Amino acid sequence: MKAADLRTKSKDELREELVSLKKEQLNLRFQAAAGQLENTARVRFIRREIARINTILAENAEA
């Protein structure tokens, strides 16, 4: 998701999205540990999405 799209969401929506992404990240880590991970690029994508959301939440906290 683009940062511009995330900036239009409320803090609650961003937090819900963050929880969802962290759950997916946990599942991907388990799959990687078990050797069942098919899409390795997904790990990087999820990590960056989490960072994007955290950055936007921090920007909103300052304002």
CORPESUL-V183381 format. One record per residue. N is the residue number from 1. RES is the residue in one small letter. PHI is phi in whole degrees, 0 to 359 (999 if undefined). NEAR is the number of other C-alpha atoms within 8 Angstrom. D_LAST is the distance of its C-alpha to the last C-alpha in whole Angstrom. Layout:
# CORPESUL-V183381
N:RES:PHI:NEAR:D_LAST  N:RES:PHI:NEAR:D_LAST
This chain:
# CORPESUL-V183381
1:m:999:5:22  2:k:286:5:21  3:a:297:8:17  4:a:296:6:17  5:d:293:8:18  6:l:291:11:16  7:r:293:8:13  8:t:278:6:15  9:k:275:8:15  10:s:282:7:14  11:k:299:7:13  12:d:295:6:16  13:e:296:8:18  14:l:295:12:16  15:r:294:8:17  16:e:297:8:21  17:e:297:8:21  18:l:296:10:20  19:v:298:8:23  20:s:299:8:25  21:l:293:11:25  22:k:293:9:25  23:k:295:8:29  24:e:296:9:30  25:q:297:11:29  26:l:298:8:31  27:n:298:8:34  28:l:295:10:34  29:r:295:9:34  30:f:296:8:37  31:q:297:10:39  32:a:295:9:39  33:a:294:7:40  34:a:275:7:43  35:g:77:6:44  36:q:253:7:43  37:l:286:9:40  38:e:267:4:41  39:n:256:6:37  40:t:291:7:36  41:a:292:6:34  42:r:297:7:32  43:v:300:11:31  44:r:295:8:29  45:f:299:8:27  46:i:296:11:26  47:r:300:9:25  48:r:289:8:23  49:e:296:10:21  50:i:299:11:20  51:a:297:8:19  52:r:299:9:17  53:i:294:11:16  54:n:299:8:15  55:t:296:8:13  56:i:293:11:11  57:l:297:10:10  58:a:293:8:9  59:e:297:8:7  60:n:292:7:5  61:a:291:6:6  62:e:288:5:4  63:a:285:4:0
